[in-house]
Amino acid sequence: MFRPLLLTVLLFPFISGGASAQKPTIEMYLQQVAKGWTTDAKKALPDLLIDRPDDPGVMFLHASLVEEPKRALPLLERIVQNYPTSEWADDALARMILYACVTKDVEMANATFRRMRDQYGSSPLLPVTFDAMRMSVGVPAPTAPATAPAASTATATATATAPATATPPATERPYTLNTKILASKDDAQKVLDSFKAKRMRAVMTEKWVSGKRNWVIQVGEYETEVDAAKDVDMVRSICKCKPVVVKR
């Protein structure tokens, strides 16, 4: 009962775009798997794993072909951990959420749904997982922001007399990838939209060059430079540029 639900509810609705008649794509194989036809995908998978071992799309296809859904969880987690800005990261989280809903694993469902809600709040898959949670294990309440303890009189006095300094907000993911720098905001917006269309986390920021305002598209949020560097090749293939790891 679980496997048909997983394939029908999770795989099929989340695949967009038509399949190419000339060259099979990951999306085309996933559509076939969702319809119960796995022959072509299984035949293609070994070569895909050899040629593109670090492709999150290939990993997602691999997870879709694993007979026992529980054994696919490490593959899905790897996509989320190693390729958080890829178009497959929210798909992987959604798959994990639905698995937890079907198996009634409340702890896993709540924890994974919070991750998706916090990291991929604009994902079109979020409403689907919300409904799955609502109809099975229940939806966890939003995390309330931490309340700062009241400052003591001495601390408040010291703060009032100390000179004001501009302190940038702390972040757990301080690194990002700088992609294209453009003089036109309209052109920059088009590049930004192209990343967002692939469900990647991207922002547009100002950059002044020789006294002139330019616009740079930054992709991803990473804890370390090493994590950011892992996505350089993937981002390069999309923007046709030379991404650079920077600290925000």
C-alpha positions as CSV (number, residue, x, y, z in Angstrom):
1,M,0.0,0.0,0.0
2,F,2.9,2.4,0.8
3,R,4.8,2.1,-2.5
4,P,1.9,3.1,-4.8
5,L,1.1,6.0,-2.6
6,L,4.7,7.2,-2.6
7,L,5.0,7.0,-6.4
8,T,1.6,8.4,-7.2
9,V,1.3,11.2,-4.6
10,L,5.0,12.2,-4.4
11,L,6.6,11.5,-7.7
12,F,4.1,12.3,-10.4
13,P,2.7,15.7,-9.4
14,F,6.1,17.2,-8.7
15,I,7.6,16.6,-12.1
16,S,7.3,19.6,-14.5
17,G,8.1,20.0,-18.2
18,G,7.8,17.6,-21.1
19,A,10.1,14.8,-21.8
20,S,12.5,15.1,-24.7
21,A,11.8,12.6,-27.5
22,Q,15.5,12.8,-28.6
23,K,17.3,12.4,-25.3
24,P,15.9,10.9,-22.1
25,T,16.1,13.1,-19.1
26,I,15.9,12.5,-15.4
27,E,12.4,14.0,-15.4
28,M,11.3,11.6,-18.2
29,Y,12.5,8.6,-16.3
30,L,10.8,9.8,-13.1
31,Q,7.5,10.2,-15.1
32,Q,7.9,6.6,-16.3
33,V,8.6,5.4,-12.7
34,A,5.5,7.2,-11.4
35,K,3.4,5.4,-14.0
36,G,4.8,2.1,-12.9
37,W,7.1,1.6,-15.8
38,T,10.7,1.2,-14.5
39,T,12.4,-0.8,-17.3
40,D,14.1,2.2,-19.1
41,A,15.1,3.9,-15.8
42,K,16.7,0.8,-14.4
43,K,18.5,0.1,-17.6
44,A,19.9,3.7,-17.7
45,L,20.8,4.0,-14.0
46,P,24.1,2.1,-13.9
47,D,25.6,4.3,-16.6
48,L,24.2,7.5,-15.0
49,L,25.8,6.5,-11.7
50,I,29.1,6.1,-13.4
51,D,29.0,9.2,-15.6
52,R,27.3,11.5,-13.1
53,P,27.9,10.1,-9.6
54,D,27.5,13.6,-7.9
55,D,24.4,14.7,-9.8
56,P,21.6,15.2,-7.3
57,G,19.0,14.4,-10.0
58,V,20.6,11.0,-10.6
59,M,20.6,10.4,-6.8
60,F,16.9,11.2,-6.7
61,L,16.2,8.8,-9.6
62,H,18.2,6.1,-7.8
63,A,16.2,6.7,-4.6
64,S,13.0,6.4,-6.7
65,L,14.1,3.0,-8.0
66,V,15.0,1.5,-4.6
67,E,12.5,-1.3,-3.9
68,E,12.3,-0.7,-0.1
69,P,11.6,3.0,0.5
70,K,13.4,3.1,3.9
71,R,16.7,2.2,2.1
72,A,16.3,5.3,0.0
73,L,16.4,7.7,2.9
74,P,20.2,8.0,3.1
75,L,20.2,9.0,-0.6
76,L,17.6,11.6,0.0
77,E,19.4,13.0,3.0
78,R,22.6,13.2,1.0
79,I,20.9,15.4,-1.6
80,V,19.6,17.8,1.1
81,Q,23.0,17.9,2.9
82,N,25.4,18.1,0.0
83,Y,23.3,19.9,-2.6
84,P,20.9,22.3,-0.7
85,T,20.6,24.7,-3.6
86,S,19.8,22.1,-6.2
87,E,16.3,21.8,-7.7
88,W,16.1,18.3,-6.1
89,A,16.7,19.3,-2.5
90,D,13.1,20.2,-1.7
91,D,11.9,17.1,-3.6
92,A,14.1,14.9,-1.4
93,L,12.7,16.5,1.8
94,A,9.2,16.1,0.5
95,R,9.8,12.4,-0.2
96,M,11.2,12.0,3.4
97,I,8.2,13.8,4.9
98,L,5.7,11.6,3.0
99,Y,7.6,8.4,4.0
100,A,7.3,9.5,7.7
101,C,3.6,10.3,7.3
102,V,2.8,6.9,5.8
103,T,4.9,5.0,8.4
104,K,3.4,7.3,11.2
105,D,6.9,8.3,12.4
106,V,5.7,11.5,14.1
107,E,9.2,12.6,15.3
108,M,10.8,12.2,11.8
109,A,7.8,13.9,10.1
110,N,7.8,16.9,12.4
111,A,11.6,17.4,12.2
112,T,11.8,17.0,8.4
113,F,8.7,19.3,7.8
114,R,10.3,22.0,10.0
115,R,13.5,21.7,7.9
116,M,11.5,22.1,4.7
117,R,9.4,25.0,6.1
118,D,12.5,26.9,7.3
119,Q,14.8,26.2,4.3
120,Y,12.4,26.0,1.4
121,G,9.5,28.2,2.5
122,S,8.8,29.2,-1.2
123,S,8.8,25.6,-2.5
124,P,5.7,24.6,-4.4
125,L,6.0,21.2,-2.7
126,L,5.4,22.7,0.8
127,P,1.6,22.9,0.5
128,V,1.5,19.2,-0.6
129,T,3.6,18.1,2.4
130,F,1.5,20.3,4.6
131,D,-1.7,18.5,3.5
132,A,0.0,15.1,4.0
133,M,1.1,16.1,7.5
134,R,-2.4,17.5,8.3
135,M,-4.1,14.4,7.2
136,S,-1.8,12.0,9.0
137,V,0.5,12.9,11.9
138,G,-0.5,16.6,12.3
139,V,1.5,19.8,11.5
140,P,4.0,21.1,14.1
141,A,3.5,24.6,15.2
142,P,5.9,27.3,13.9
143,T,8.9,27.7,16.1
144,A,8.6,30.8,18.2
145,P,11.5,33.2,18.2
146,A,13.6,33.1,21.3
147,T,12.9,35.8,23.9
148,A,15.9,37.6,25.1
149,P,16.3,37.7,28.9
150,A,15.8,41.1,30.5
151,A,19.0,43.1,30.8
152,S,20.2,43.9,34.3
153,T,20.5,47.5,35.3
154,A,24.3,47.5,35.1
155,T,24.2,46.0,31.6
156,A,21.5,48.4,30.4
157,T,23.6,51.4,31.8
158,A,26.7,50.1,30.1
159,T,24.9,49.7,26.8
160,A,23.4,53.1,27.0
161,T,26.8,54.8,27.5
162,A,28.9,52.6,25.1
163,P,29.4,54.0,21.6
164,A,27.2,52.5,19.0
165,T,28.9,50.1,16.6
166,A,27.5,48.5,13.5
167,T,27.5,44.7,14.0
168,P,26.4,42.5,11.1
169,P,23.8,39.9,12.0
170,A,25.3,36.5,12.8
171,T,24.4,33.7,10.4
172,E,25.0,29.9,10.5
173,R,25.5,29.9,6.8
174,P,27.8,32.8,6.0
175,Y,29.1,31.6,2.6
176,T,27.5,32.0,-0.8
177,L,28.4,31.9,-4.5
178,N,28.8,35.1,-6.5
179,T,27.8,34.5,-10.1
180,K,27.2,37.2,-12.7
181,I,27.8,40.9,-12.1
182,L,25.6,43.0,-14.3
183,A,25.2,46.7,-14.9
184,S,21.5,46.4,-15.7
185,K,19.1,45.5,-12.9
186,D,16.6,44.1,-15.5
187,D,19.3,41.7,-16.8
188,A,20.2,40.8,-13.2
189,Q,16.5,40.0,-12.5
190,K,16.4,37.7,-15.5
191,V,19.4,35.7,-14.1
192,L,17.8,35.7,-10.7
193,D,14.6,34.3,-12.1
194,S,16.4,31.6,-14.0
195,F,17.9,30.3,-10.7
196,K,14.6,30.5,-8.8
197,A,12.8,28.7,-11.7
198,K,15.1,25.7,-10.7
199,R,14.1,26.2,-7.1
200,M,17.5,27.4,-6.0
201,R,18.0,29.9,-3.3
202,A,19.3,33.1,-4.9
203,V,19.3,36.8,-4.1
204,M,20.3,40.0,-6.0
205,T,22.6,42.4,-4.2
206,E,24.2,45.7,-5.1
207,K,27.9,45.9,-5.9
208,W,29.7,49.2,-6.6
209,V,32.4,49.1,-9.2
210,S,34.5,52.2,-10.1
211,G,31.8,54.4,-8.5
212,K,29.0,52.7,-10.5
213,R,26.2,50.6,-9.2
214,N,26.1,47.0,-10.4
215,W,24.1,44.0,-9.5
216,V,25.4,40.6,-8.5
217,I,23.4,37.4,-8.2
218,Q,24.4,35.3,-5.2
219,V,23.3,31.6,-5.0
220,G,23.1,29.4,-1.9
221,E,23.8,29.6,1.8
222,Y,26.6,27.5,3.2
223,E,28.2,26.8,6.5
224,T,31.8,26.5,5.1
225,E,33.8,27.4,2.0
226,V,34.2,23.7,1.3
227,D,30.4,23.2,1.3
228,A,30.0,26.1,-1.1
229,A,32.7,24.8,-3.4
230,K,30.8,21.6,-3.9
231,D,28.1,23.4,-5.9
232,V,30.4,25.5,-8.1
233,D,30.2,23.2,-11.1
234,M,26.5,22.8,-10.9
235,V,25.9,26.6,-10.6
236,R,28.4,27.2,-13.5
237,S,26.3,24.9,-15.7
238,I,23.2,27.0,-15.1
239,C,24.6,30.5,-15.3
240,K,27.4,29.8,-17.9
241,C,29.7,31.9,-15.7
242,K,32.5,31.4,-13.1
243,P,30.9,31.3,-9.6
244,V,33.2,32.4,-6.8
245,V,32.9,31.4,-3.1
246,V,32.6,34.5,-0.9
247,K,31.7,35.3,2.6
248,R,28.7,37.6,3.0
